[in-house]
């Protein structure tokens, strides 16, 4: 379970960190690195405070059985959400996230023609620009980091899992930060959707086990139950992708036939 906890937290940190980095880089290039880094650090501080507050005595005061039910349900719902989104993207029903396109869009929103010459701005204009950059970085880190914080709190609430959850999440975010410093551009090559698919499967499996324990179930396979359920959810995801792709192709064929028939008339 410890290995699973570290891996899930690391992958969640990697995905959400990659998406936050896109905005942070755009802010740094348009509004200044001081505002960008300041907003990022402020966002991380808030998230750390949330993890400490929620992951401390608040959850540990709950009886273990009810805690398992609560956390298991949360992890299962989050896992199924990630899994559904990833399946729809793999099946071609939802567009894949494009970090370079997102980066270009953010640049266009922040870098208006009137603000492309920082030297010509008055002190008040530079201050206002910096505040916008700070707020944008802060909001992006807070938004994308919320799921990382949720994963750390949920995965780390059980005895012996706090440190592995924190270490995994920090490692994932740190890897993104170091990569961002090295390349100074969005991490477009990170296979975000594949990672989301894997994390969705793993979260769903762990959530099912914990929720079952909270309901008083005794798993026959013991610790291996997670492995069995990971295989089961992976199989369901594969079937869902094939079914969704088949439905998508059928709809395209029907649309093509209808268009042809309409043109013939």
C-alpha positions as CSV (number, residue, x, y, z in Angstrom):
1,X,0.0,0.0,0.0
2,X,2.9,2.4,0.7
3,X,4.3,1.9,-2.8
4,X,0.8,2.6,-4.3
5,X,0.4,5.7,-2.1
6,X,3.8,7.1,-3.2
7,X,3.1,6.4,-6.9
8,X,-0.4,7.8,-6.9
9,X,0.7,11.0,-5.1
10,X,3.7,11.4,-7.4
11,X,1.7,11.0,-10.6
12,X,-1.0,13.4,-9.4
13,X,1.7,16.0,-8.5
14,X,3.2,15.5,-12.0
15,X,0.0,16.0,-13.9
16,X,-1.4,19.0,-11.9
17,X,2.1,20.5,-11.6
18,X,2.5,20.4,-15.4
19,X,-0.8,22.2,-15.9
20,X,0.1,24.9,-13.3
21,X,3.5,25.4,-14.8
22,X,2.0,26.4,-18.1
23,X,0.3,29.4,-16.5
24,X,3.3,30.2,-14.2
25,X,5.6,30.4,-17.2
26,X,3.2,32.6,-19.2
27,X,3.0,35.0,-16.2
28,X,6.8,35.1,-15.8
29,X,7.3,36.0,-19.5
30,X,4.7,38.7,-19.6
31,X,4.3,40.1,-16.1
32,X,7.7,39.4,-14.6
33,X,9.3,36.5,-12.7
34,X,8.9,38.2,-9.3
35,X,5.1,38.2,-9.6
36,X,5.1,34.7,-11.1
37,X,7.3,33.2,-8.4
38,X,5.6,35.1,-5.6
39,X,2.1,33.9,-6.6
40,X,3.4,30.4,-7.0
41,X,5.0,30.4,-3.5
42,X,1.8,31.9,-2.0
43,X,-0.3,29.2,-3.6
44,X,1.9,26.5,-2.4
45,X,1.9,27.9,1.2
46,X,-1.9,27.9,1.2
47,X,-2.1,24.3,-0.1
48,X,0.5,23.2,2.5
49,X,-1.6,24.8,5.3
50,X,-4.7,23.1,4.0
51,X,-2.9,19.7,4.0
52,X,-1.7,20.3,7.6
53,X,-5.1,21.4,8.9
54,X,-7.1,18.7,7.2
55,X,-4.6,15.9,7.5
56,X,-4.0,16.5,11.2
57,X,-6.2,16.0,14.2
58,X,-9.4,16.7,12.2
59,X,-9.3,13.4,10.3
60,X,-7.4,11.4,12.9
61,X,-10.2,12.1,15.4
62,X,-12.6,10.1,13.2
63,X,-13.0,6.3,14.1
64,X,-11.0,4.2,11.6
65,X,-14.0,2.4,10.1
66,X,-15.8,5.7,9.3
67,X,-12.5,7.2,8.1
68,X,-12.0,4.4,5.7
69,X,-15.6,4.8,4.4
70,X,-15.1,8.6,4.0
71,X,-11.7,8.5,2.3
72,X,-12.5,5.5,0.2
73,X,-15.6,7.2,-1.2
74,X,-13.7,10.4,-1.9
75,X,-10.8,8.5,-3.7
76,X,-13.3,6.4,-5.6
77,X,-15.2,9.4,-6.9
78,X,-12.0,11.3,-7.8
79,X,-10.6,8.2,-9.5
80,X,-13.7,7.6,-11.5
81,X,-13.8,11.3,-12.6
82,X,-10.1,11.1,-13.8
83,X,-10.8,7.7,-15.4
84,X,-13.9,9.0,-17.3
85,X,-12.1,12.1,-18.6
86,X,-9.1,10.0,-19.7
87,X,-11.4,7.4,-21.5
88,X,-13.3,10.1,-23.4
89,X,-10.0,11.7,-24.5
90,X,-8.5,8.3,-25.6
91,X,-11.7,7.5,-27.5
92,X,-11.6,10.8,-29.3
93,X,-14.8,12.2,-27.8
94,X,-13.0,14.9,-25.9
95,X,-10.0,16.9,-27.2
96,X,-6.6,16.1,-25.7
97,X,-5.2,18.8,-23.5
98,X,-2.6,20.8,-25.5
99,X,-0.1,22.5,-23.1
100,X,1.4,24.6,-26.0
101,X,-2.0,25.8,-27.0
102,X,-2.9,26.6,-23.4
103,X,0.4,28.4,-23.1
104,X,-0.3,30.5,-26.2
105,X,-3.8,31.3,-25.0
106,X,-2.5,32.5,-21.6
107,X,0.2,34.6,-23.2
108,X,-2.3,36.3,-25.4
109,X,-4.6,37.0,-22.5
110,X,-1.8,38.5,-20.3
111,X,0.4,40.2,-23.0
112,X,-1.8,42.9,-24.4
113,X,-0.2,45.2,-27.0
114,X,-0.5,48.2,-24.7
115,X,1.7,46.4,-22.1
116,X,4.5,45.1,-24.2
117,X,7.0,47.8,-23.3
118,X,7.6,47.6,-19.5
119,X,10.1,50.5,-19.7
120,X,7.4,52.9,-20.8
121,X,5.0,52.1,-18.0
122,X,4.6,54.3,-15.0
123,X,5.3,52.9,-11.5
124,X,1.5,52.5,-10.9
125,X,1.1,50.6,-14.2
126,X,4.0,48.3,-13.4
127,X,2.6,47.7,-9.9
128,X,-0.9,46.9,-11.3
129,X,0.7,44.6,-13.9
130,X,2.6,42.7,-11.2
131,X,-0.5,42.3,-9.1
132,X,-2.3,40.7,-12.0
133,X,0.6,38.4,-12.6
134,X,0.7,37.5,-8.9
135,X,-3.0,36.8,-8.8
136,X,-2.9,34.7,-12.0
137,X,0.0,32.5,-10.7
138,X,-1.6,32.2,-7.3
139,X,-5.0,31.2,-8.8
140,X,-3.4,28.6,-11.1
141,X,-1.3,27.0,-8.4
142,X,-4.3,26.9,-6.0
143,X,-6.7,25.5,-8.6
144,X,-4.4,22.8,-10.0
145,X,-2.9,22.0,-6.6
146,X,-6.3,21.5,-5.0
147,X,-6.4,17.9,-6.3
148,X,-2.8,17.3,-5.2
149,X,-3.7,18.5,-1.7
150,X,-6.9,16.3,-1.7
151,X,-4.9,13.2,-2.8
152,X,-2.2,13.8,-0.1
153,X,-4.9,14.3,2.6
154,X,-6.9,11.3,1.6
155,X,-4.0,9.0,0.9
156,X,-2.0,10.1,4.0
157,X,-4.8,10.0,6.6
158,X,-4.4,6.3,7.4
159,X,-1.7,5.2,9.9
160,X,1.7,5.0,8.3
161,X,0.7,6.6,4.9
162,X,1.2,10.4,5.7
163,X,4.9,10.5,4.9
164,X,4.7,8.4,1.7
165,X,1.8,10.6,0.4
166,X,3.7,13.8,1.1
167,X,7.0,12.5,-0.4
168,X,5.3,11.3,-3.6
169,X,3.4,14.6,-4.2
170,X,6.5,16.7,-3.4
171,X,8.6,14.6,-5.8
172,X,6.1,15.0,-8.6
173,X,5.8,18.8,-8.2
174,X,9.6,19.1,-7.8
175,X,10.2,17.2,-11.0
176,X,7.9,19.6,-12.9
177,X,9.6,22.6,-11.3
178,X,13.1,21.4,-12.3
179,X,12.0,20.5,-15.8
180,X,10.3,24.0,-16.2
181,X,13.5,25.8,-15.0
182,X,15.6,23.7,-17.5
183,X,13.5,24.1,-20.6
184,X,11.6,27.4,-19.9
185,X,8.6,26.2,-21.9
186,X,5.5,24.1,-21.3
187,X,6.0,20.4,-20.8
188,X,4.1,19.4,-23.8
189,X,5.7,15.9,-24.0
190,X,4.4,14.8,-20.6
191,X,1.8,12.1,-21.4
192,X,-0.8,13.7,-19.2
193,X,-3.8,11.7,-20.4
194,X,-2.0,8.4,-20.0
195,X,-1.0,9.4,-16.5
196,X,-4.6,10.4,-15.7
197,X,-5.8,7.0,-17.0
198,X,-3.3,5.2,-14.7
199,X,-4.1,7.4,-11.7
200,X,-7.8,7.0,-12.3
201,X,-7.5,3.2,-12.3
202,X,-5.3,3.2,-9.1
203,X,-7.5,5.7,-7.2
204,X,-10.6,3.7,-8.1
205,X,-9.0,0.5,-6.9
206,X,-7.7,1.9,-3.6
207,X,-11.0,3.8,-3.0
208,X,-13.0,0.6,-3.5
209,X,-10.9,-1.3,-1.0
210,X,-11.0,1.4,1.7
211,X,-14.8,2.1,1.2
212,X,-15.4,-1.7,1.4
213,X,-13.4,-1.9,4.7
214,X,-15.5,1.1,6.0
215,X,-18.6,-0.9,5.3
216,X,-17.2,-3.9,7.2
217,X,-16.1,-6.0,4.3
218,X,-13.2,-8.4,4.6
219,X,-11.3,-8.8,1.4
220,X,-10.3,-12.4,0.7
221,X,-7.1,-11.4,-1.1
222,X,-5.9,-9.1,1.7
223,X,-3.3,-6.6,0.5
224,X,-3.4,-8.2,-3.0
225,X,-7.0,-6.9,-3.4
226,X,-5.7,-3.6,-4.6
227,X,-3.7,-5.3,-7.4
228,X,-6.7,-7.4,-8.4
229,X,-8.9,-4.3,-8.5
230,X,-6.4,-2.3,-10.5
231,X,-6.5,-5.1,-13.1
232,X,-10.3,-5.1,-13.0
233,X,-10.6,-1.3,-13.5
234,X,-7.9,-1.4,-16.2
235,X,-10.0,-4.0,-18.1
236,X,-13.2,-1.9,-17.6
237,X,-11.3,1.2,-19.0
238,X,-10.1,-0.8,-22.0
239,X,-13.7,-2.0,-22.8
240,X,-15.1,1.5,-22.3
241,X,-12.5,3.0,-24.7
242,X,-13.3,0.4,-27.4
243,X,-17.1,0.8,-26.9
244,X,-16.8,4.6,-27.0
245,X,-14.6,4.5,-30.1
246,X,-17.1,2.2,-31.8
247,X,-20.0,4.5,-31.0
248,X,-18.0,7.5,-32.2
249,X,-17.3,5.8,-35.5
250,X,-20.9,4.7,-35.9
251,X,-22.1,8.3,-35.3
252,X,-19.6,9.7,-37.9
253,X,-20.8,7.1,-40.4
254,X,-24.5,8.0,-39.8
255,X,-23.7,11.7,-40.0
256,X,-21.9,11.2,-43.3
257,X,-24.8,9.2,-44.7
258,X,-27.3,11.9,-43.7
259,X,-25.1,14.6,-45.2
260,X,-24.8,12.6,-48.4
261,X,-28.5,12.0,-48.6
262,X,-29.3,15.6,-47.9
263,X,-26.9,16.7,-50.7
264,X,-28.5,14.2,-53.1
265,X,-31.9,15.8,-52.6
